[in-house]
Amino acid sequence: MRRSLTPPQQNPRDVYTTCISNARPATFAKLAAAEDDVVDAADQFEAAAQKQALHTLGHLNEQPANKADRERLAKVYERRLADKRGPGRATYNAIKAASALCPLCTIGTVSTIDHHLPKMKYPLLAVVPVNLVPACGDCNKKKDEHAPATEEEQTLHPYYPIQTLFEHPWLVARILPPTADRGMVATFSVSPHPEWPPVLAARLNTHLRVLELDTRFTYAVVSELSAVSNLVSRWTAYGLTRDGINWMLADQAAARGAGESLNTPMAALYRALADDDWYINGGWRSLIEHVPPES
């Protein structure tokens, strides 16, 4: 599902001072007064992220205490980093360009930047580079203002990967035969390794739920299901046996799940197809439900 990315190397203090450099004198004075607090918040974020403990930063929520100061800090991102004419735009461009494919879902194209901890709740982190993640529009919208209050509520952060997640398949697809109301579909869920702690399983489910990936993955693999059915039809015409079809699908699963792609929806789909007797024994001939994309 998620791929790791090298954390941005830009210094938080340098990014912040660059962003506020062209502010009018009165605004600059107020923003400059918050510089050390921003740097301190950045240090706390990185230390907590390294420990997979961003839920412990609740004390930074809605800081500084003055509402006007919080709004001013949030606008540093909007007007001075993300704005095409802002002095910090080079940092925005560099972070956005770090990945063409959204690391949060692996199915969307990067089109924006997501605040891992939302800027309106954590304005001190509004332009802290390690809090800024290249993302697709869907992930950015779905994640919205999500902020974890517990360890289980943390979504996955691509700059701070949990390496064990790349060692075992935990994203599971299931092929549902057609019914009177719909065609064949693939559904997705989390099936963690039995030796993993419960909190990790909870985090995976949180990531899936917050970004609505179960539904989005179902939509994303519709065309692939059609392509696979066409392939199996050709393999059958060429005389490939049931065991041969199983081997071909398993080989596709291995190829599409290499390395950090192990838990992408395509890898999970092919694993499910290779393991599904109903599908291999003729279910591939069934009509596929072409679910409409989300509006």
ABEGO torsion letter per residue (X at the ends): XBBBBBBBABBAAAAAAAAAAABBAAAAAAAAAAAAAAAAAAAAAAAAAAAGAAAAAAAABGOBABAAAAAAAAAAAAAAAABAABAAAAAAAAAAAABABBAAAGABBBABBBBABBAAABAAAAABAAABBBBBAAAAAAAEABBBABAAABBBBAABBBAAAAABBABBBBBBBBBAABBBBBBBBBBBBAABBAAAAAAAAAAAAAAGAAAAAAAAAAAAAAAAAAAAAAAAAAGBBAAAAAAAAAAAAAAAABEAAAABAAAAAAAAAAABAAAAAGAAABBBBBBBBBX
